[in-house]
Amino acid sequence: MNDQFLKMDLKEPLSVLHDKVRDVLSLELSAEHLEKFEQYTLLLLQRNEQMNLTAITDPAEIVIKHYLDSLVFVKWIMHYYPNGQIVIADLGTGAGFPGIPIKILLPQIKVVLVDALAKRIHFLQEVCDSLGLKVETCHARAEDIGRSKAYRQRFDITVARAVAELPVLLEYATPLLKVGGRFIAAKGIDPENEITLAKNALRILNCEVEHVEKYSLAEGADNRSLIIVKKILNTPAQYPRQAGKPKKTPLSNHPAEMIKND
């Protein structure tokens, strides 16, 4: 790691992260947690000069917009699965959000980081090796692993902070879930509009919205929301469709139809 990053003082941003996690989420970060977030930040900023990992490069913003926003998922993971003996897939994880922050705080869970770009997978492997995290990485599109016997219906929880609309994310995420599992999607200020748009997808994919959590990461910050979806029955065998189709022709645009469950 070059001198520019070795000399970077992250004490203040990490102190803010510690206090925000305590105040917003009622969770406590240990010195070990903070050390891992420090290492993560330094690696993220260094590798970001070589590849496009994040547009957010100010450590003060990274700890709020990436780390704190990722750790909001932990509250609900612990709510639904307090013993932590679960398997989670992070779809379109990019630079590792929310999967790596979740794993830092909940090391007992199994996490699979899914991304379609090989260079990001290499970065994620480097981070996990440096932080001593046992995490599985998967270089694939979500549509492809959703049809794979190795991954379909394997997961207790799927998560995403991706910018795709909810009907698209549902087609990516729900085939991977066990029946009774949950998909948690980070969204913006208007989750009701997303849910309305997703009504047809929810019906076709045999799932339902279980809870919507609205929150703000900091004073003056944009409001955020988590949409929590529960899988009720098996996903019909024809979903997810071939790569690219969920985004090109979202299920929100499809008429209701009779479908066969697998």
QUISUL-V464991 format. One record per residue. N is the residue number from 1. PSI is psi as a letter, one per 30 degrees, with the letter a starting at -180 (NA if undefined). Layout:
n psi
N PSI
N PSI
//
This chain:
n psi
1 k
2 l
3 e
4 e
5 e
6 e
7 f
8 k
9 j
10 g
11 e
12 e
13 e
14 e
15 e
16 e
17 e
18 e
19 e
20 e
21 e
22 e
23 e
24 e
25 f
26 h
27 l
28 k
29 k
30 l
31 e
32 e
33 e
34 e
35 e
36 e
37 e
38 e
39 e
40 e
41 e
42 e
43 e
44 e
45 e
46 e
47 f
48 f
49 f
50 f
51 l
52 j
53 e
54 k
55 f
56 j
57 f
58 j
59 e
60 e
61 e
62 e
63 f
64 e
65 f
66 e
67 e
68 e
69 e
70 e
71 f
72 e
73 e
74 e
75 e
76 f
77 e
78 e
79 e
80 e
81 i
82 f
83 f
84 g
85 i
86 l
87 k
88 k
89 k
90 j
91 k
92 h
93 f
94 c
95 g
96 g
97 k
98 g
99 e
100 e
101 e
102 e
103 e
104 e
105 f
106 i
107 f
108 f
109 l
110 k
111 k
112 k
113 k
114 k
115 k
116 f
117 k
118 e
119 e
120 e
121 e
122 e
123 e
124 e
125 e
126 e
127 e
128 e
129 e
130 e
131 f
132 h
133 k
134 j
135 k
136 k
137 k
138 j
139 j
140 l
141 k
142 e
143 e
144 e
145 f
146 f
147 f
148 k
149 f
150 f
151 f
152 k
153 h
154 f
155 k
156 e
157 k
158 k
159 l
160 k
161 g
162 l
163 f
164 l
165 l
166 e
167 e
168 e
169 e
170 e
171 e
172 e
173 e
174 e
175 f
176 f
177 k
178 l
179 k
180 f
181 l
182 k
183 k
184 j
185 k
186 k
187 l
188 b
189 f
190 i
191 f
192 e
193 e
194 e
195 e
196 e
197 f
198 g
199 e
200 e
201 e
202 e
203 e
204 e
205 g
206 h
207 l
208 l
209 k
210 e
211 k
212 k
213 k
214 k
215 l
216 k
217 f
218 l
219 k
220 f
221 l
222 k
223 k
224 l
225 l
226 k
227 k
228 k
229 k
230 k
231 k
232 e
233 l
234 k
235 k
236 k
237 f
238 f
239 k
240 l
241 l
242 l
243 k
244 f
245 e
246 e
247 e
248 e
249 i
250 l
251 f
252 f
253 f
254 k
255 l
256 k
257 l
258 k
259 l
260 k
261 k
262 NA
//
